[in-house]
Amino acid sequence: MVVFLVALPLCLGISLASGAPLLAGVISGIVGGILVSSLSGSAVSVSGPAAGLTVVMLSAIASLGSWPAVLAATVVAGVIQILLGVARAGIIALYFPAAVIRGMLAAIGIILILKQLPHFFGADADYFEDMKFLQIDGLNTFSAIGAAVKALSPGSVLVGSVALALMLLWNTAPVRRQSWARLVPGALIAVLAAVAINQLLKSLAPEWQVRPVHLVKLPVLSSLGQLADEMTFPDFTALRKPATYGVAFTIAIVASLETLLSVEAVDNLDPQKRHTPTNRELLAQGTGNLVSGLLGGLPLTAVIVRSSANIAAGGQSKMSAIIHGILLLISLLFLGSILNLIPLSALAAVLLLVGFKLTTPALYRKQWALGREQFVPFIITIVAVLFTDLLKGVSIGLVLGFFFILRDNAKAGSYLRRDEAAEAAEGETASHMHLRLPEHVSFLNKASIVTTLEQLPAGSRVILDGSRSDVIDQDVLEAIEAFRQAAPARGIELELRGIRQVELGTH
């Protein structure tokens, strides 16, 4: 129920921001909830339309000329994702540093708080899940809050404050000890109270009621026939245009990266610390995008905001995501007029709590205690995501994380060690050394090996032993050969064992 309440305005907001029909976002949410969750190996991840694809969608509609053509590209994107899953491309997720993932989650928590304040104040001009610093209305994350304070709606603030207070009360120990309280989500009570208060304001103080523009806006359908009339289907003649495949590839890559980042982050949040099979997730997401495109829906990904709300509300299994999809379908068919009474400020209050849980002070203390190598990428990722967007910010964090990895690899002796047993057997003296390479030597080990060789004392006798190495990278072989040629000038006697000589390139 909580995920459904959060997902509904997000689906509609992303549709508006993407330049797509309102129905497209809801269809995507239904497919993500029912189909993708059923196929996924994740217990708590929730899929649906994602803010990270809004710019891609706007550009795609402009370049392909119509929404049905973009739907055809979405179907192709789903096929590409399925092929990526078959090719086991999900292994990429294993290379995301933990500090960067935690930084991304903390940044999303901060952004959720900052972005929901204008909705909480009832003076929002931006769509409900915009995660970018520079907004489409010309404001940025901070200036939007200032503008909202100047134009706040008292009714929205009252409704949002009551909703927030009720959820905080619901999370207190005395209330949680009650068996009935554990069966009813606090967010549902908060939303129902918000609707009731706004209806009272409408009767008793009309000037304080929440303005219609700040309520949920779900398309109201009277029959299944009307739903079929409202749906849009792919124009497969667009497959004759090369541009369609470029759009499809872009959707597939961006959606896959967002999904892999999301499931890695959600696994970190999962209290049971379950691991999501990433290749299976790509297959599930690809199938979801294929079906969503066929039914007229937006492209979808695994989404951190909805997944975080799911975990925060106590989600234990994929049934919560599946039921949220069923509720979206029911709401679309039967409950549009009722759900359109919900004030956005009440839903903003739900997301304010989710945001705080993602960026608690304890997280910052923990990262600080882990040392500079963990804290710096963590903070840089937060700042980068906050002032750009999710993918750009994480990319900056990954580059910094890899910098620390490369720096650690460059430390002397990290990958080239003295074999003291071999030295003793050969009767070596202090100036005679037996250095052994590890089993697998990649280009990442080059800096460490070169540094170790350069620090060898002049006049020493060195055995460089690669007899136990299965693979030695060509870059490392060239570096060793360069040292072998330069060694006599320093009086170093170098013997190579199990290391083939290579020809050095000339410039």
C-alpha positions in Angstrom: 0.0 0.0 0.0 2.8 2.4 0.9 4.7 1.7 -2.3 1.5 2.1 -4.3 0.8 5.5 -2.7 4.4 6.6 -3.5 4.5 5.1 -7.0 1.2 6.7 -8.2 2.3 10.3 -8.4 5.8 9.3 -9.5 4.4 7.4 -12.5 2.2 10.4 -13.4 5.0 13.0 -12.9 7.5 11.1 -15.0 5.0 10.8 -17.8 4.5 14.6 -17.8 8.3 15.2 -17.7 8.9 12.7 -20.5 6.3 14.3 -22.9 4.4 11.1 -22.9 0.7 10.4 -22.3 -0.2 10.2 -18.6 -1.4 6.7 -19.0 2.1 5.6 -20.2 3.7 6.0 -16.7 0.9 4.1 -15.0 1.2 1.2 -17.5 4.9 1.1 -16.9 4.3 1.0 -13.1 1.8 -1.9 -13.5 4.2 -3.9 -15.7 7.1 -3.2 -13.4 5.1 -4.2 -10.3 3.4 -7.4 -11.6 5.6 -8.7 -14.4 9.2 -7.6 -13.5 8.8 -8.3 -9.8 7.6 -11.8 -10.6 10.6 -12.5 -12.9 13.2 -10.7 -10.8 15.4 -12.4 -8.2 15.2 -9.4 -5.9 13.0 -9.7 -2.9 12.4 -6.0 -2.2 13.3 -4.1 -5.4 10.5 -2.2 -7.1 10.5 -1.3 -10.8 8.7 1.3 -12.8 9.3 4.4 -14.9 12.5 6.2 -13.8 13.4 9.9 -13.6 16.8 9.2 -15.2 15.1 8.4 -18.5 13.0 11.6 -18.9 15.7 13.4 -20.9 16.2 10.4 -23.1 12.4 10.2 -23.7 12.1 13.9 -24.6 15.0 13.6 -27.0 13.6 10.3 -28.4 10.2 11.8 -29.2 11.9 14.8 -30.8 14.2 12.7 -33.0 11.7 9.9 -34.0 8.8 12.3 -34.4 6.0 10.4 -32.5 5.3 8.5 -29.3 4.3 5.3 -31.1 7.8 5.3 -32.8 9.4 5.6 -29.3 7.3 2.7 -28.2 8.8 0.6 -31.0 12.3 1.7 -29.8 11.4 0.6 -26.2 10.4 -2.8 -27.5 13.8 -3.1 -29.2 15.5 -1.8 -26.0 13.9 -4.7 -24.1 15.3 -7.2 -26.5 18.8 -5.7 -26.1 18.5 -5.9 -22.3 17.5 -9.6 -22.6 20.5 -10.2 -24.8 22.7 -8.4 -22.2 21.3 -10.7 -19.5 22.0 -13.8 -21.7 25.6 -12.5 -22.2 25.9 -12.2 -18.4 26.7 -8.5 -18.6 25.3 -8.1 -15.0 28.7 -8.8 -13.7 29.4 -5.1 -14.1 27.5 -4.5 -10.8 30.3 -6.4 -8.9 32.7 -3.5 -9.7 30.7 -0.8 -8.0 32.6 0.2 -4.9 30.6 0.1 -1.7 31.5 3.7 -0.7 30.1 4.9 -4.0 26.9 3.0 -3.6 26.4 4.3 0.0 27.2 7.8 -1.3 24.6 7.4 -4.0 21.9 6.3 -1.4 22.8 9.2 0.9 22.6 11.7 -2.0 19.2 10.4 -3.0 18.1 10.8 0.6 19.2 14.4 0.6 17.6 15.1 -2.8 14.3 13.5 -1.7 14.2 15.8 1.2 15.1 18.9 -0.8 12.9 18.1 -3.7 9.8 17.2 -1.6 9.8 20.4 0.4 8.2 22.5 -2.4 5.5 19.8 -2.7 5.1 19.8 1.1 4.7 23.6 1.0 2.1 23.3 -1.8 4.0 25.6 -4.1 5.5 23.1 -6.4 6.0 23.7 -10.1 8.2 20.7 -10.8 7.1 17.1 -11.4 7.1 14.7 -8.5 10.3 12.7 -9.0 12.7 15.2 -10.7 16.2 14.2 -9.3 18.2 16.7 -11.3 19.8 19.8 -9.8 18.8 22.1 -12.7 15.0 21.8 -13.2 13.0 22.1 -16.4 11.3 25.1 -15.0 14.5 27.1 -14.8 15.0 26.8 -11.1 17.5 24.5 -9.3 17.1 22.3 -6.2 17.8 25.2 -3.7 16.1 28.1 -5.5 12.9 26.0 -5.9 12.7 25.7 -2.1 13.1 29.5 -1.7 10.4 30.1 -4.3 8.1 27.6 -2.6 8.5 29.3 0.8 7.4 32.6 -0.8 4.3 31.0 -2.3 3.4 28.3 0.2 -0.2 27.1 0.6 -1.3 27.0 4.3 -3.6 24.1 3.6 -0.9 22.0 2.0 1.5 22.7 4.9 -1.3 21.8 7.5 -2.1 18.6 5.6 1.5 17.6 5.2 2.4 18.4 8.8 -0.4 16.2 10.1 0.6 13.4 7.8 4.2 13.6 8.9 3.3 13.8 12.6 1.1 10.7 12.3 3.8 8.7 10.6 6.3 9.7 13.3 3.8 8.7 15.9 3.2 5.4 14.2 6.9 4.6 14.4 7.2 5.1 18.1 7.7 2.0 20.3 4.3 2.3 22.2 2.3 2.3 19.0 4.5 -0.4 17.3 3.9 -2.8 20.2 0.2 -2.8 19.3 -0.6 -5.8 17.0 -3.2 -3.8 15.0 -0.7 -1.0 14.4 1.7 -3.5 12.8 -1.0 -4.6 10.3 -1.7 -1.1 9.0 1.0 1.1 7.3 1.4 4.4 9.0 1.6 6.1 5.6 -1.9 4.8 4.7 -3.3 6.3 8.0 -1.5 9.6 7.2 -2.8 9.8 3.6 -6.4 9.0 4.7 -6.2 11.7 7.4 -4.8 14.1 4.8 -7.8 13.5 2.5 -10.2 13.9 5.4 -8.7 17.1 6.6 -8.7 18.6 3.1 -12.4 17.7 2.7 -13.1 19.4 6.0 -11.2 22.5 4.9 -13.2 22.5 1.7 -16.4 22.8 3.8 -15.2 24.9 6.7 -12.4 27.1 5.4 -12.4 27.0 1.5 -9.5 29.5 1.4 -7.3 26.9 3.2 -8.1 23.8 1.1 -5.4 22.3 -1.0 -5.6 23.7 -4.5 -6.6 21.2 -7.2 -3.2 21.6 -9.0 -1.5 20.1 -5.8 -3.7 16.9 -5.8 -3.0 13.6 -7.5 -4.2 13.6 -11.1 -5.0 10.1 -12.2 -6.9 9.7 -15.5 -10.5 8.8 -14.7 -11.7 5.9 -16.8 -15.3 4.7 -16.8 -14.8 1.3 -18.6 -12.3 -1.1 -20.0 -13.3 0.1 -23.4 -12.3 3.6 -22.6 -8.9 2.3 -21.3 -8.4 0.5 -24.6 -9.2 3.7 -26.5 -6.7 5.7 -24.4 -3.9 3.2 -24.9 -1.2 3.8 -27.6 0.6 1.0 -29.4 4.0 0.8 -31.1 4.5 2.0 -34.7 6.8 -0.8 -36.0 7.3 1.0 -39.3 9.8 3.1 -37.3 12.1 0.1 -37.3 13.0 1.0 -40.9 14.8 4.1 -39.5 18.4 3.7 -38.3 17.7 6.4 -35.6 15.2 4.0 -33.9 18.0 1.6 -33.1 20.2 4.4 -31.7 17.3 5.4 -29.4 16.7 1.8 -28.4 20.4 1.3 -27.6 20.5 4.4 -25.4 17.3 3.4 -23.5 18.8 -0.2 -23.0 22.2 1.1 -21.7 20.8 3.8 -19.4 18.0 1.6 -18.1 20.5 -1.3 -17.4 23.0 0.9 -15.6 20.3 2.5 -13.4 18.9 -1.0 -12.7 22.3 -2.4 -11.7 23.0 0.6 -9.5 19.6 0.3 -7.9 19.7 -3.4 -7.1 23.2 -3.1 -5.7 22.0 -0.2 -3.5 18.8 -2.1 -2.5 20.8 -5.2 -1.5 22.8 -2.9 0.8 19.5 -1.6 2.4 17.9 -5.1 2.7 17.8 -6.0 6.4 18.3 -9.7 5.4 21.3 -8.8 3.1 20.0 -10.9 0.2 21.9 -10.8 -3.1 20.1 -10.1 -6.3 21.3 -12.1 -9.4 22.1 -9.3 -11.7 21.9 -11.3 -15.0 18.4 -12.5 -14.0 17.6 -8.8 -13.2 18.6 -7.7 -16.7 16.4 -10.5 -18.2 13.5 -9.4 -16.1 13.9 -5.7 -16.9 14.3 -6.5 -20.6 11.1 -8.5 -20.6 9.4 -5.7 -18.7 10.5 -3.1 -21.3 9.4 -5.3 -24.1 5.9 -5.7 -22.7 5.7 -2.1 -21.5 6.5 -0.9 -25.0 4.0 -3.2 -26.6 1.2 -1.9 -24.2 2.1 1.8 -24.6 4.1 2.3 -21.4 7.3 4.2 -20.6 10.6 2.4 -20.3 11.2 1.1 -16.8 14.1 0.3 -14.5 14.6 -0.8 -10.9 13.9 2.4 -8.9 15.7 3.3 -5.6 13.0 5.7 -4.3 10.2 3.1 -4.5 12.5 0.3 -3.3 13.6 2.3 -0.4 10.0 3.1 0.5 9.2 -0.6 0.3 12.0 -1.5 2.7 11.2 1.4 5.1 7.6 0.2 5.2 8.7 -3.3 6.2 8.6 -5.1 2.8 9.9 -8.6 3.2 9.3 -10.3 -0.2 8.5 -9.5 -3.8 4.8 -9.8 -3.0 4.7 -6.2 -1.8 6.0 -5.0 -5.3 3.5 -7.4 -7.1 0.6 -6.2 -5.0 1.6 -2.6 -5.6 1.3 -3.3 -9.3 -2.1 -4.9 -8.9 -3.2 -1.8 -6.8 -2.0 0.5 -9.6 -4.1 -1.5 -12.1 -7.2 -1.4 -9.9 -6.8 2.3 -9.3 -6.6 2.9 -13.0 -9.8 1.0 -13.7 -11.9 1.9 -10.7 -10.5 4.4 -8.2 -9.4 7.4 -10.3 -11.9 9.9 -8.8 -11.2 8.8 -5.2 -7.3 8.9 -5.5 -7.5 12.3 -7.1 -8.5 13.6 -3.6 -5.0 12.8 -2.2 -2.9 16.0 -1.5 0.6 15.8 -2.9 1.9 17.3 0.4 0.8 14.1 2.2 2.8 12.0 -0.2 5.7 14.4 0.1 5.7 13.7 3.8 6.0 10.0 3.1 9.1 10.6 0.9 10.6 13.0 3.5 10.8 10.2 6.0 12.2 7.8 3.3 14.8 10.4 2.5 15.9 10.8 6.1 16.3 7.0 6.5 18.6 7.0 3.5 20.9 9.8 4.8 21.0 9.4 8.6 23.9 10.9 10.6 25.0 7.4 11.6 25.9 6.6 8.0 28.3 9.6 7.8 29.9 8.6 11.1 30.4 5.0 9.9 32.0 6.1 6.7 34.3 8.5 8.5 35.4 5.7 10.8 36.4 3.6 7.8 39.1 6.0 6.8 39.9 8.5 4.0 39.8 5.9 1.2 36.2 5.2 2.0 35.0 8.6 3.1 36.3 10.7 0.2 34.6 8.7 -2.6 31.5 8.7 -0.4 31.3 12.4 0.0 32.4 13.2 -3.5 29.6 10.9 -4.8 27.0 12.7 -2.7 28.1 16.2 -3.9 28.3 15.0 -7.5 24.8 13.4 -7.5 23.4 16.4 -5.7 24.6 18.9 -8.3 24.3 16.9 -11.5 22.1 13.8 -11.7 22.2 10.1 -10.7 24.3 8.6 -13.5 26.7 11.5 -13.9 27.2 11.8 -10.1 27.8 8.0 -9.7 30.2 8.1 -12.7 32.3 10.8 -10.9 32.2 8.7 -7.7 33.4 5.6 -9.6 36.3 7.5 -11.2 37.4 8.6 -7.8 36.9 5.2 -6.3 39.0 3.6 -9.1 41.7 6.3 -8.5 42.1 5.0 -4.9 42.2 1.4 -6.2 45.0 2.3 -8.7 46.9 4.2 -6.1 46.8 1.3 -3.8 48.0 -1.0 -6.6 50.9 1.3 -7.1 52.3 0.8 -3.6 55.7 -0.8 -3.6 55.6 -4.6 -3.0 51.9 -5.0 -3.3 52.2 -7.5 -6.2 55.8 -8.5 -6.2 57.0 -10.4 -3.2 60.3 -11.8 -1.9 60.3 -15.6 -1.9 62.3 -16.1 1.3 62.1 -19.9 1.2 63.6 -19.9 -2.4 66.3 -17.4 -1.3 67.3 -19.7 1.6 67.4 -22.8 -0.6 69.7 -20.9 -3.1 71.9 -19.5 -0.4 71.2 -15.9 -1.3 72.8 -13.0 0.6 71.1 -9.8 1.6 71.8 -8.2 -1.7 70.6 -11.3 -3.6 66.8 -11.5 -3.9 64.2 -13.9 -5.3 61.1 -12.0 -6.3 58.0 -13.9 -7.3 55.0 -12.7 -9.4 51.4 -13.7 -8.4 49.3 -16.1 -10.4 47.5 -13.5 -12.4 49.3 -10.3 -13.4 47.2 -7.6 -15.1 47.9 -4.1 -16.2 46.7 -2.9 -12.8 49.7 -4.6 -11.2 52.2 -2.7 -13.5 52.7 0.3 -11.3 53.4 -1.8 -8.2 55.9 -4.0 -10.1 57.7 -1.1 -11.7 58.0 0.7 -8.4 59.4 -2.3 -6.7 62.0 -2.9 -9.4 63.1 0.8 -9.4 63.7 0.6 -5.7 66.1 -2.3 -5.9 69.6 -1.3 -4.6 72.4 -0.9 -7.1 74.7 -3.9 -7.5 72.1 -6.5 -6.4 71.5 -9.8 -7.9 67.8 -10.4 -8.6 65.8 -13.4 -9.7 62.4 -12.3 -11.1 60.2 -15.5 -11.1 57.0 -15.8 -13.1 57.0 -19.6 -13.2 53.8 -19.8 -11.1 52.0 -17.1 -13.1 49.2 -18.3 -15.3 48.8 -14.9 -17.1 51.2 -12.0 -17.4 49.8 -8.9 -19.2 51.7 -7.6 -22.2 52.1 -4.1 -20.6 53.8 -5.8 -17.6 56.1 -7.9 -19.9 57.2 -4.7 -21.7 57.9 -3.0 -18.4 60.0 -5.9 -17.2 61.9 -6.0 -20.5 62.6 -2.3 -20.2 64.0 -2.8 -16.7 66.1 -5.8 -17.9 67.7 -3.7 -20.6 68.4 -0.8 -18.1 69.6 -3.0 -15.2 73.3 -3.4 -16.3 73.8 0.4 -16.1 72.9 0.2 -12.3 75.1 -2.9 -11.8 72.0 -5.1 -11.2 72.2 -8.7 -12.4 68.7 -9.8 -13.4 67.6 -13.4 -14.1 64.1 -14.0 -15.5 62.4 -17.3 -14.8 59.1 -18.2 -16.6 58.9 -14.7 -18.1 59.2 -14.5 -21.8 61.1 -11.6 -23.4 59.1 -9.2 -25.7 60.1 -6.7 -28.2 59.7 -3.1 -27.0 57.6 -0.8 -29.2 59.3 2.2 -30.8 57.9 5.7 -31.0 
